[in-house]
Amino acid sequence: MLIKRLEQEAQRLGYRSLYLTTEDAKDLYAKADWQEIEYVRTPYGEAALMTKALTQADEDCVK
């Protein structure tokens, strides 16, 4: 899955957490264990601000 690969690469580069905004894919990211922080206004309208903490367990999923 592309989301998981992005998380793994970010962790490999030393990031401890990721953030994103999404106008219409909140459920997709929630299924990948991203947490909604709040709603924000973007140039495109209302969006969910989400975060994902990167942990050692995420790295163990890399094969």
Rosetta blueprint (number, residue, H / E / L):
1 M L
2 L H
3 I H
4 K H
5 R H
6 L H
7 E H
8 Q H
9 E H
10 A H
11 Q H
12 R H
13 L L
14 G L
15 Y L
16 R L
17 S E
18 L E
19 Y E
20 L E
21 T E
22 T E
23 E L
24 D L
25 A L
26 K H
27 D H
28 L H
29 Y H
30 A H
31 K H
32 A L
33 D L
34 W L
35 Q E
36 E E
37 I E
38 E E
39 Y E
40 V E
41 R E
42 T E
43 P L
44 Y L
45 G E
46 E E
47 A E
48 A E
49 L E
50 M E
51 T E
52 K E
53 A E
54 L L
55 T L
56 Q H
57 A H
58 D H
59 E H
60 D H
61 C L
62 V L
63 K L
